Amino acid sequence: MDIKELRNKKTSELHATLAELRNQLREYKFKVHEGQLKTVDKIKKIKKDIARVLTVIKEQSNKVS
């Protein structure tokens, strides 16, 4: 996920993206625990994407204030 794409989205879209990413992270964690997912690099990527979304949400809330 590119940061430039995220900055063009509205706050409501960012919150929806954040919920979707957190859901994916939860699913990957369950798969790792069950032994279905061998590589954990997907979890690392999802965590970075979540951090990017949270950063953009914080930036947008600071602009409004």
C-alpha positions, 0 to 999 in steps of 0.5 A: 500500500502506497502512502500517496494513495492513502493521503488521497483517501477520506477519513471514513475510507481510511477507517474502513481500510484500517478495519479490513487490515486488522481483520486480515492480521487477525486471520493471518495470526490464526493461520500461523497458530494453526500451522497453515501459514509457514511464512510470517512476512505477510504479518509484517507487511500488514502491520506496516500497512496498519501503521501507515494508515494510522499515520495518515489518519493522525496527519489528517486530524492534525490538519483539521485542528 
